[in-house]
C-alpha cells in the first residue's frame, strides 16, 4: 500500500524529516515502512496497517508544529514507543492528550503510558497523588495541568507549596518577605512555570495573588476554593502536615500531590505523610494514586540508568 502525506510548506516538511533524515530513518526502522520525499509531501509505502500508523504519526507531529512547538527526535521516539502494541496507545490518543499551557500555544505532551495515566487521573479526580522517581514528569505535568486549568477559567488561582524541611519550616530568621524566604524550596515549581509562561506574566500573576507560593506550614487554617493546588516533595511531610493539607480542599478546586518515597529528608524514625496517606486513603472514590516508574523517566537516558542502578543496589 502507498499513501502521501502533504505539508503546508517546505519548512514544516524539513522539521518532520529531521537533520540528515534522522526522523524518517527512525520511523522507517520502527514501523517497517519506506518513506520518500515527494514535492511538499512524504510518500509512505508498506503494509496497510503500518502505512496508516505512519500517516497518523505524521498528523500527530504536524499538530505539534502547528502549535508553535519544536519537534525533536526524542518526541518521535517516545511516540513510537507508545504506539508499540505492548503499550496500546495510538497516535490519535496522544493527540488528544496534548496540554495547551502557554500564551504562545506551546503544548506539553505525556510521553509514556504512565504519564498518560497520570494526566488522565488529574482530569478525572479532585485529588491525585503522583508518586515516582526523579525525571518522571510528576511536577512538570501537574504544573502544565494547573496552567491549562487557569487558562480555561476552571480555577481562579494556582497555589504551589512544598515542605521547607531543610529549614524545619521555621523561616522567620531568614531575610526578606515570605516569597523570598521560601523561593529556594519552590524553585523547581518556578522552573516549570517559566517553561510554560513568560517571566513577566508569572511575576504579574504572582503580584496579583493569582499565583501563590507558600511553605506547607502556611496552609494551616485556610480553605482553598477555586484553586489548583500542587504540593511538591510530599515525601518530606509528616502525617499531621499531610492531613492538614488535604483538608484544605475547597469547592471547585483540584489538588495534586507529588513525591518520591525513596528520597525523604525527614529525620530517621519520623512517620512519612505520603506513605500514610496512601495507606489510609487508597480506597476513597475521587482520590487517585498513580505510581510512575523508571519506565516513565523522560530525562537524559543516564537518569534512567542511575535510577535502575540504585534500585538494584540493596545497600542504598
N, C-alpha and C positions, 0 to 999 in steps of 0.2 A: 504494500500500500504506500501511497505517496501523498503528502499534503504540504501546502506552503503557508507559512505564517508571514504576514505583511507588517511592516513598521512604518510609522509616520515620516521618519526622516533617517538619514544615514547615521546621525549621532546616536539615536536610540539603538539602532542595529549594532553599532560598534560596541556599545556598552554591554549588550547581551552577548556578543561574540567573545569579548574579553581580550586582554593583551595576548598576542600570539595565539589567538583562537583557543585559549585555555578553557574557557567556559564550554565551548562546543565540544572540545575533546573529552571533558569530564562527562557531559551529558551523553555523548555517543557511547562512552565506555560503560556508564551505569545503566542506561536504558537500552543498550544494544540496538541503536539506530544509526543511520547515516545522515549527516546534515551537510548541505551545501548552500553557500550564499548565492542568492539569485535576485539581482537588482536590489530593491529595498525589502527583501524578504529572505526567509530561510526555508529551503526545501528539505523536508524530512521524509525519509523512506525507511521501511522496515515492516514488522508485523503490525496489524491494525491496532492492537491494544497498546503497544509500545509507542507507536506514532501518535496516537491520541493522547497518551500520557505526556509525551514530549511537548505537544502543542499546548496542553493545559499548563505545563511548566512555563512555557514562553508567555502565555497570557498572564500568569501569576507575576512573572518578572516585569512585564510591561506595566502592570499595576503599580509595582514599586517605583518604577521610573516616573510614571505619571504623577506620583505623589511628591516628586522632588527629591526623593532619597537616592543614595548611591546604591549600586548593585555590585557586590563583591563576590568573589569566587566562593567564599565561605557561606554566603546566603544560599547559593545554588546547591552547595554541598549539603547543607542542613536540610534543604527542601527535598533533595533526592533521598536522603536518609529516611525522612519521614514517609516518603512515598513507597518505601520498601514494604512488601506485603506483610512482613512481620510486625510493622508498626501500624498499619491500617489507616493511615491518614493520607487523603488525596490532596491535590493542589487546590481544588475548589474550597475545601475545608480551610486550608491555610489562608486563602484569600479572604475568607470571612472573618478570620481571627486577627486580622491586622488592626492595630490600635492607633487611631489618629490622636497624636498627643501635642503637637506644637502649632503655633500660629503660622508656621511655614508649611504645615501639612505633612510633616515628616511622620512616617509610620514606624511603629515598633511591632515586630512580628515574633510570636513564640517560635522557637527554633527546635524544640524537642517535644516528644509526646508528653513528657511530664509537665513542661511549660504550658502546653495547650490545656492540659487538665487543670492546672493552677489558674490560668486566666478564666477558664470556663467556670471554675468554682467561685471566683470573685464576682463574676457576673450574676451567679445564681444564689449566693448566700450573703447574709449580712455580716457574718464573722467568719474569716478564713485564716487558718494557720498555714504558713508556708515554711516547711522545715527541711533543711538540707544544707550541704556543704557550700563553701565559697564558690562563686562563679556560676551558680545555677540560675541566676536571674531573679531570685526571690524579691529583693528590694527594688530592683530596676523595673520589673514588670508591675509590681504594686504601685510604684510611682507613676508609671505610664497610665494605669487604670485610674489613678486619682486625678491626674491632669485631664484625662479624657472625660471623666465624670463632671469635673468643673466646667470644661468647655461646653458640654451638652446641657448644663444647667441642672444636673441631677443633684448637685451639692453646692452649697454656698462657700464652703471653706475646705482647706486642706490642712490637716494638723499632723505634724511629724513629731514623734517622740522616741526617746531612747534612754535606757538606764545609764546614768553617768556613773557607772560602777567604779571607774578609776578614781573618781573624786569622792566616792562614798555618798553621792547625792548631796553633799554639803558644799554648795558652790558659793556661799556667801563671802568667803575670804578672797575670791578671785576678783580682779579688777574688771570694770566695765559693766554694761547692763546685762540682763538675763540672756539675750541672744548672743552677745559676745562671749559670755561665760560658757554657754553650752555648745557654741559653734563647733569646737574641735570634735565633740562627740556626735554631732549631727552632720559632719562634713560629707560622709558617703551619700546621705539623702540629698544634700545640696548638689553634689556632683551629678546625681541623676536628674535633678530638676534642671540644672543648667544645660544638660544634653537635650532637653525637651522644650525649653523656653528661653527666650533671650534674657540676658542677665538683668537688663533694666526692667523687664516685665516682672521677673522674680522679685526684685527689690521693691517695685511699686506695689505688688500684691502683698508683700511682707509688711510694708509700711501701713497698708490699709487693714491689716489683720486678716486678710483672706487666706494667706499662707502663714501658718503659725508654727514656730518651733519651740519646744519646751522639754526639759528633762521629765522623766516619768513621774518624779515626785510632785511636779506641779499639776498633774492631772487630778489630784485628790480633791474631792468635793465638787467637781464640775459635772455638768450634763452636756454632752456633745451632740446637739441637734444639727441636721442639715450639713453633715461634715463627712469627709472621707479621712479616716484616721489611720495612720500607719505607726505601729510600734515595731521598731527595728532592734536587732540584737536582743530578742526577748529571752534568750538563754541566760542573760545576766539579771533577770528579775526574780524576786522571791515569790513564793505562793501568795503572800499578802499583797504585794505590789500587783501581781497579775490579776487577782480578784478585784482589787480596787480599780484597775484599768478597765477590765471587761465590763464592770457595772457602770461605766461612764456612758455607754452607748445610748444615744438618744433617738428621737424619731427621724426617719428619712436619712439615716446615717449608715455608713459601711465601715467596717474595721478589718484591717489586715495586720496580722502579727507574723513577723518573720524571725527566724533564728536557726542556729546551728548548735545542737545539743552537745556536740563534741568540742565546742570552743567556749565553754563557760568560764568567766572570770570570777565567779562567786567564791568566797572563802571555802576552803575544804570543809565538808560536813554540812554546808548550808543547803536546805532543800531548794530544788530548782522549780521556779514558777512555770516554765514552759512544759517540763515533763509532767508536773502535777496537773496542769490544765488539760493535757491530753488524756490523762488517766480519768479525770473527773467528768470531762465534757464530751468525750468522743462519741457518745450515743445520742446527743441532743440534736434534734432537727434544726436546720438553719445555721449550724456551726459545722464547718468542714475542715478537716486536716488533710493537707496534701504533702506527701513526702517526696522530695526531689532527691536524686542520687547523682553519683558520678557520671551517669549516662546523660545527665541534663546540664553538665558543665559546658558553657559556651565561651569560656575564655581561652587563652593560649593552650594548645594541646598539652604543654608541660604541666599546667594546673591539674588537668585530668589525671596525668600520671602521678603527680605528687599526692593527690587525694587517695589514689589506689594504693600507693606505696605505704602511706601512713595507716590506711585501713588494714593492710596486710601485716603490719608490724605489731605484734602483741605487746611490745614493750611500751608503746605510746598510748 
